[in-house]
Amino acid sequence: MLLLVFAAFGLVIWAQFRVKGSFKRWSKVQASSGMTGKDVARRILDDNGLTDVPVEPVQGKLTDHYDPVSRTVRLSEPVYYSDSIAAVSVAAHECGHAVQHKEAYGALVLRHRMFPVANFASGIAPFLLIGGLLLQARGLFGLGILLYAAAVAFQVVTLPVEFNASSRAKTIMVQKGFIRNVEERGVSKVLNAAALTYVASTLYALLELLRFVLLFLSSEE
């Protein structure tokens, strides 16, 4: 079991290197439309009736995200100002989340409702698990498992949200002419690499959860 957990952790590390590598590679390829990440984001939002959703630059790399609380699309500076395949792909993906929000996409709604519990659970679960093991307190360890499971469930729900946002992004970009058909390969490479990080992290979390459950059950003996 421990070997599977280490293998999943290795997959997480590899996925992170892959997304950085894909972004770096396709950041050097200019999109034929000449549109920047900011331009693409603004067009997608406006075309979907989201003229009140601002697009803002943020510092850092791969710090792009959609803030559902302030209803703001935030793009890292390498995405906001660049007209590369990588930049427009990431910008379109984040706008996909804004469109999901507007349409009350089921998985996104569920994810938003789960967030407060998952955020609390992910913060306290490690302390309960460690405390339960050190003190040999089975009840404490069991509570830690329940809270950790809530955090893992949040990650599982995140998967369809991310995949759907990427699917929306690719479809919109082709339909609106932001990229040509020959550029779809680059878009897919960037978005698939990003999706892999979510898959790898979720797999690792699920295996960790299974390991904790097995430890809990073995403590009965």
N, C-alpha and C positions, 0 to 999 in steps of 0.2 A: 504493500500500500504506500509506504514511504517513498519507494522508487517512482511510483506514478505521480506523487505530489512533486517530487524533484523534477520529473520530466515535464510536468505542466508548468512549473516555475521557469524552466529553461525555455519553454515555448513562449512564455510572456516576455522574457528578455529578447528572444529572437524577433518576436512580433514588433517590439518597440524599435529595434534596429532597422527592421524592414520598412516601417512607416517613415522613419527618418530618411532612409536611403531612397525610397520612392519619391518622397517630397523633394529631396535635394536634386534628384535626377530630373524630374519633370518641372522643377523650378527654372531649369535652364532652357526649356522649350516654350517659345512664345505661342500663345493662342492666336489662331488666324484672325479672329475678330478684333484683336488689339484692345479688347476691353480688360480693365483691371478687376481685381476681386471686388473692389468697391462698386464699380460700374455694374457688374453682374448681379451683385446682391441688391442694389437699388432697383434694377430692372425687374428682377424676380418678385421682389416685395411689391412694387408698384403694380405690376401686372396681375397680382393676386389680391389687390385691394388693401394692401398693407402699407399705405403711404405714410401712416403715423408711426411706423416702426423705424427707428433710426439705425444707421450703420456707423459704428464707431471703431477707430483703430485702438488696439491695445498693445502694450509692449510684450516682448518675448516671442518665442517660436512655438508653433502648434498650440497656442493659447486661445484659439478660435472657439467661440461658443455662442449659443443663443440663450439669453437670460429671459426666462418666462415671467419673472416677477416684474421687471421694468419693461418687458417686451422690447428688447434691444438685441440686435445682431452685432456681436463684437468680433472683429477680425484682427489677427496679429498683423503687425506692420508688414512682414514679408508677403502677406496675402492681400492686405488692403490696397497697397500701392503697386503690386505687380500684375502684369498681364500674362503670366505664365499659365500653362496647363494646370499645374499644381494649385496655383492661387485661385483660379476660377472654379476649380473642382471643389475646393474646401469652402469657398464662399457660397456656392450653390447648395452644398450640403447643409450648412448652417441655416440658410434660408428655408431649406426643406423642413427644419424644425419649426420655424415661424409659421409656415403654412399648416403644419400638423396642428399647431396650437390654435390657429384660427378655425380649423375644421373639427376641432375637438377629437382628434385621432385617438381611438380607444386606448392603445398601449401608452400613449403619452399622458393621457388623463390619469390612468392608473399609476404611472410612474410619479407624477406630481403628487398624488395623494399618498403614495408610499414614502416619499422623500423624508418627511419629518421623523417618522419611525425608523427608517433605515439609517438616517444620519445619526440619530441618538444611539441606535444599536451598534453601528460600526465603531462608535467612539468608546463605548463601555464594554462591549463583548470581549475584547482581548484581555482586559483586566480581570474579568470574571473567570475566563478560561485559565489564565495563568494562576490566579488565586485559588481556583478550585483544584488545580493540579498540585500546587505547592502545599496547600493545607489539607489535601485529600478530602475536600468537602464535595461530595457527589452532587448535592443539591445546587451548590454554587456553580459547579461545572456544567450541570444540566441547564441552568438558566443562561449561562454564557452561550451554550449551543443554540438555544432558542433565539437569542438575540442575533447571533451570528447568522442563523438561518434567514432571519428577516433581512439582513444586509445582502445575503446571497440572492434572495428572491428579487430584490431591487435590481441587482445586476442582470438577472435573467430577463426581467421585463424590459431592461434597457436595450437588449439585443434587437427585438423587432423594431423599436423606435429608431435605432441607428441604421438598420438595413433599409427601412422604409424611406428615411430621409435621403439616403444615397440613391435609391431607386428613383425617387422624385427628382433629385438633382440631375441625374443623367438624362432622364426623359425631357425635362425642361430645357436643358442646355442644347440638346439636339433640335427640339421643336422650335426654339427661339433663334437658332442659328448662332449661338454663342461659340459653338465648336463645330467643326466639320466631322463627317462620319469617320474620316481617317484618324481623327484625334480622340475618338472614343476609347481607344486602347489605353492611352495615357490617363484619361479620366478614370477608367476602371482600375488601373494599376494603383493610383493614388487612393481612391475610395476603398478598394478591397483591402489594401494594406492597413488602412485605418480601422476597418471593420474587424480585421484579424486580431487587433489588440484587445477589442472587447470580448471576442470569442475566447481568446487565450486566458484573459483575466477571469472570465466567468468559469471556465473549465477548472482553473486552478482553485478558485473559491469553492466550487462544488466538491472537488476531491478533498480539500481541507475539511469541509463540513463532514464528509463521509468518514474521514479519519477520526474526527472528534466524536462522532456518533459511535464508532467502533470502540474507541477508548472508554466511552461512557458505559457501553454495554458490557465490556470486559471487566469493568470495575464491580459488576454485580457478583462475579464469580469469587 
